[in-house]
Amino acid sequence: MEAAGLMNRFPCLVIRGIYDYSDTHKNDEWQGYAAMMAAAFAKDLLRRLVHAQVMAGKNANELLLGIHNQLDTLTHTTKKVSYKLDLAKLSIAHGAELDSYATQHADECLPGTRVEILHRVTEWATSLRGKCIFWLSGMAGTGKSTISRTLAKDFEKKKAIIHLLPQVQASGFIRIRVFITSRPELPIRLGFEDIEGDYQDLVLHCIPRADIERDISLSCIISLMSFENTDRLYSKYGEDKRREHFEEVRKVVSVIVLLQNPLSMLSLSKLTGIPTRTIKSKLNSLHSVLNIPIDETTPVRLLHLSFRDFLLDHGTRKKTALWIDEKETHKKLTIQCIDQMLEGLKENICQLSDYDTEPGEIDPDTIAQCIPPELQYSCRYWVYHLERSQNPATLINDALLFLQKRLLHWIEAMSWLDFIPDVISAIKSLQSVAEDGRNSDVTELLDDARRFILKFSYIIGSAPRQLYISGLVFSPTGSILRKLFFKEKPDWISVSGNIENSWGKQIQTLEGHEGRLESIAFSPNGLLLTSSAKDKTVKVWNLATGTLRQTFTGYSNPVICMAFTSDSQVLVSVSQDITIKLWDVTTGVLQQTIKNKYSTFSMVAAISPDGRWVASRSTDSSIVIFDRALGTWNYTSSKPSEMTSPLAFSANGLLLAAASGADIIIWDTITCTLRQTLQDHYEREIVDSVAFSPDGQTLASSHNGSEVKLWDVINGTTKYHFTNRLVGNTVAFSPDSQLLAVGHSIGMIIWNISTGQIHRKISKPARIIAFSSDGKMLPSNFGRTIELWDLTVECLEQFTPSQLTKDIEFFLDGQMAISTCCVFPEFYDNSERVDVWKPIEGTRLKSLGDYNPGRGYMCGNGFIAVSTDCQLLAYLSDFGRSVKIWDITTGIQWSICMISEASGAYKKIVFTPDSQQLVTGNRVGISFWVHAGEGDGCWVSQRTLEYKGDGVESISFSPDSRLLSICFFTRLEDEATPYRFAVDIWDWTTGLLVQTLETCRRQLTSVAFSTNGQLLAREKWTGAMDCENYMEYGPIIEPWDLSTGKLHPNLAVEGHYDYRGGVVTSLPPISDLKFHALYSRYAETKKITLSQEQWVCFQGRKVLWLPPRYRPTCYAANDDILAFVDGEGEVTFVKFSFST
C-alpha cells in the first residue's frame, strides 16, 4: 500500500515483497526477508535490461509530459469532432453482466454493511440534480465489485433501471446515470481531472477506519448467525446433538482464535487430539471468517482480527454459541502444550552423532521433521498460555512435573529453534507465577535453571548437545538441574576435582570476541552491554538473556572507546584511527561515519556519558575534542610524551580530565581552556587511569598500579588515598558516587568512599571495569571474555586465594600425576609445593613443601622424578641446592644437599630403571645416589660420570637400561650464539663413554631413546614464538642411528609447541617409531587433545566444551585421562571410557 502514492505520481513498476496478510498473525520479523526478496528481484530485473535501450528511453518526467500533451490534444479534438456512438461496436466484458451465470453466486454486501456507501450512490442515482457520472475508485480488494453487484441487484428489484435502448429510441432526451468503478490508475485520474465538476466520486480506501471496523464486526455477526442457522439441521437429531455439535466447533475455533502462531489442521489435530477429519468438517461453514486451505499442512488463519475480538467479547456471550471463554481456553492450551512436550521432547531430539554441531549446520527441513510445528508451538508458547489462564498458580504443579522431566530437553529444542532468549523470558514469567502461588519448589528449580542457562548460554547457542555433557559436568554439584538430569550425562565421561558447590555470585560469562577486549560500556537503560576488542569488532549483548544482539564490523583498527546516547538507541564508537561511527542499536544500521580532521591515530579516547563529546589524543599528543551536536572540532596542546595518557569526561560532559605525567589537567570542554591542574607535590607517580564521579564532585586517579587518589574537583585538593598492595590501574565510580571499583591484573577491590573501607573483593582479573546503570552489576575482564558479578548479594567471594597450581604432568604411564603449586598466604610472600595425585580417582595423595628448582615450573623438565616401582619421588628444592626424596608408601623423607658451591646447583634428576639409584646432574657431572640407611645422610653418592660441559639439560635411559644419554651445553664467548649443545652416550653399568653426537648451536631441550633402543632422538628448538596464540614454533626432532652415530635427516620432523601446557600439539610419530621420553608429550600420539583453547577432543573429534572458568593454563593427557589446571589454579581430572 505504501507504493500507491508513488504510482499515483508517475508511471512506474512497483515491486513488493509481501509479509503482512492483515490478519491476526502479523509478524514484523518477516519484513526484512520480504524486503530482501523484493530487492533481489529488482536487482535481477535491472540486470536483464539492455543498457543502450535504457539510455535511449525517456525518463518518467518526459513520459508524464508526453501523456499530458496527448490528453490535451485528445480533449481538444473530441470537442471538435461530432460522432455517432455505435454501442454495437463496443467490446463486451464477459461475465460482468448482472445476470451472468458465472457470477450468480458471487458475494454481495451483507445486510447492515456498507450502508453509507450504498445510500450515497442510491441518492445520486435517484436525484434529478445529480451529476451524470459517479466514479467509485479504490485499491484492489477494497470491495468495488461487491458494492457494484449489490447496487445493480437492488436497482433491478426496485425497477429503477429499465431497458435502456428502447427508451433512447422513443425519446429525444433522457437523463442517463453512469456508474464507473476502477482502480486509481494515472490515466484514469488524469481523464477525470479534465472534466472536473462534471462527476461525483468516492474513494474506498479513504473511508474512516471506524466505519470499516464496524462493517467487519457486523459481517462477523452475520456470518456466525448464518452458520448457526445453517447448522440447525442438527436439531432434527435432538437439541443435545445440536449443542454437542456447536461445542465441538467452539473447541476448534477457540484454539484457532487464541493461537499465537497459526497451525495447520494436521498440527491442530495433534495438539488438541481432535481428528483432522472432524476439524475439517466443523470448519466447513466458517469460510467467510476463516481462511481454510485445502492442504491440511497449510495454516488456518483468521481473515480479520474483528472475528477474534467478537468471540472474546463478554458482551457477545449471549449472541453466539461460539463465544469463547478466553482464560479457560488458555488453560486448556497450556495443558495440551505440556502434554505435547512431555511426549515429543527427548535428549538429542535431532538424532545427531557429533557433540559440537551448531544449529546453523542443520538443514531447516531436518529440524522441522524432528521438531514438528505443533511441538515447536508448544515449546514457544506454553508459558504464554499459562500466564493468561484464569488462575495460573493452579497450573504450576503441572509445570513443575514437566520441568522435572523435560527441562533440559526443552532448552535443547529451543536452542535448535534459536529461541533461547524466549526461554529466559518464560522462566522469569514462571518465577512470577510461582512466587504468587508461594511454591518454593518451582521457584528454586526455576532460579537454578536461569543460572544454568546464563552460565552456559554461549555453548547452548553454539552446540546444544553440550547441555548434557559440559552443562551437567561443570554445573555446581548442588545444582537442582544437575541432580535431576545427571543420569543423562554420557557414561563415557566423568570429572573429578574442583567443581563448584553452588552457582556463586558470578551471573554469567559473555564470550565471542577473537581478540583481547579494549572497552566495555553499559546502556543508560541497563538492558545492554557493549564490548570492543582487538579483533576490530563491536558487540552488543542483551544483559537479561546473555545473548549476542548485534555485531558491528567495518573497522580498520580496534575500537578503543564506546558510549550509548542518553536514550540507549545509538552507540558511539571511536577506533584507533580516530574514526567515529554511530550505530543504530535496534537495526544494526551504521548511521554516520566521522573522520578526524586533525589526526589519523590515537591510543587513547573518551566519550561523554551522553555520547555528545568525543576526545582523543592525536599523534602529536594534543587533545582533539569533537562536538557531535554541532559537528565542530577543537584541540588543546599537550606534552609529546603523553600520547597514551588517559582521558575522562565528567557526567555532564562539560569537563575533561587528562593525565599529564603525575598530574591531572582539567579542561573546559566547550571552550577548550584550562580549568585547573591537580598535583600531588609529595608523591609523583604516573597516572594510569582517571574517572569522574557521577555527581561531578570527585575525581579518582590510579597511580602506577600502586595507589588510588580521590580529588576534590572544586578546590583541586586530595580527599583520600587508598593504599593497598593490590591497588590496580583502572577505576570506576558507582552510579550513586558512593563506591569506587579498582581493577587489577589479579582482581578487583570495591571501596566505600565515605568510610574508606573495603566494601567488596572479587578474585577475578579486571583490566576494564564499569558499573551497570543501576549499580547492581560489575564486569571483570582481562582477556577475551566478560564475567558479570552481582553486587546485590551480602558478600562477594573474598580475594584470598591460597594457592595457584602452575603445572601438572603424568608419570608411570598415568598411574600418578604430579603438580607444582605456588602457596601464598599473602600474594607476594610465596613458597612452592609438590602435590601427588592418583588420576584414576582424581584425589590428592600427598602434598610436599619446599619445592623450588630455581628455574621454570614444568614437572616434566627433570625437576621431579618418580621411580618406576612408584615407591619413591624426588624433586629439587632451595633453588636446586638440595634434592628432596619421599617414600610414597611410608611417608619418610630424605634430603641430598649440594656438595659445594663449585659443583653448582642440581639441575636435573631421574631414577635408574631398576628404581635402586637416583641420578642427579649439575655442572660437575652426573652422580648416582643409593639408599644406604636411615636419616638425611642415608643417600650417598656411589660414583660420578664427568662430561665436558657447563650444565646438563637432559638425562634419559635406554629401554634395556644399559645406555645413558646426557644432553649438556658449553658456554662460548660468541655473543650471537653463546652456547653449544652436545649429547654423550654412556654405558652406565661400566661407566664408559660410548659416543658423542654432533654438536649443535641451537638449544637441545630433550633427548630420548626409541622403544627398540636403536635410535636416539634429540629435540632442537628454533625459538620462534607467537604470543597472541600462545604458540612456540620449531621443535625439530632429529633421530640418530646409534650403530653408526649418524643423523637420519629424512626422518627429521618439525612441529609447534603450546607453551601453556607442555604438550606439543602437532607432531606426527617419526616413521612409526616411539621415543621413550618424548612420545608422551606429542599430541598426535594421544587420543585426548585440546582444540581452540576450549574443546577437549578425542582422536580429533570435539567431545567436551570447557567453560571459561575451566579453561586450562596447563594440562597433561594420557590415553584416557585429561588433567588440567584452570584459571584459578585448581586441578581437574576428566576421565574417558571410550570403549563405551
LINUR-V722793 format. One record per helix or strand. SS is the DSSP state (helix for helix, strand for strand). FROM is the first residue (numbers start at 1). TO is the last residue. If there is no record, write none. Layout:
ss/from/to
SS/FROM/TO
SS/FROM/TO
This chain:
ss/from/to
helix/4/9
helix/28/48
helix/51/56
helix/60/80
helix/87/89
helix/115/126
strand/133/137
helix/144/158
helix/164/170
strand/178/182
helix/186/193
strand/199/203
helix/204/206
helix/209/237
helix/239/258
strand/264/264
helix/265/272
helix/276/282
helix/284/286
strand/290/291
strand/299/299
strand/301/302
helix/305/312
helix/314/316
helix/326/344
helix/359/361
helix/364/370
helix/373/387
helix/392/416
helix/420/437
helix/440/455
helix/457/462
helix/464/468
helix/470/474
helix/480/488
strand/493/497
strand/506/510
strand/517/522
strand/528/533
strand/538/542
strand/547/552
strand/559/564
strand/570/575
strand/579/584
strand/590/595
strand/605/607
strand/613/617
strand/623/627
strand/632/636
strand/647/649
strand/655/660
strand/663/668
strand/674/678
strand/687/692
strand/698/703
strand/707/712
strand/718/723
strand/730/733
strand/739/743
strand/748/752
strand/757/762
strand/771/771
strand/777/780
strand/786/790
strand/803/811
strand/816/826
strand/829/838
strand/843/849
strand/864/866
strand/872/877
strand/882/887
strand/893/897
strand/908/911
strand/917/921
strand/926/931
helix/936/938
strand/939/945
strand/951/957
strand/963/971
strand/979/987
strand/992/1000
strand/1004/1010
strand/1015/1020
strand/1024/1026
helix/1027/1029
strand/1031/1041
strand/1046/1047
helix/1049/1051
strand/1053/1058
strand/1063/1066
strand/1070/1070
strand/1073/1073
strand/1075/1075
helix/1079/1081
strand/1082/1082
helix/1083/1085
strand/1088/1091
strand/1095/1098
strand/1101/1105
helix/1108/1110
strand/1114/1117
strand/1121/1125
strand/1131/1136
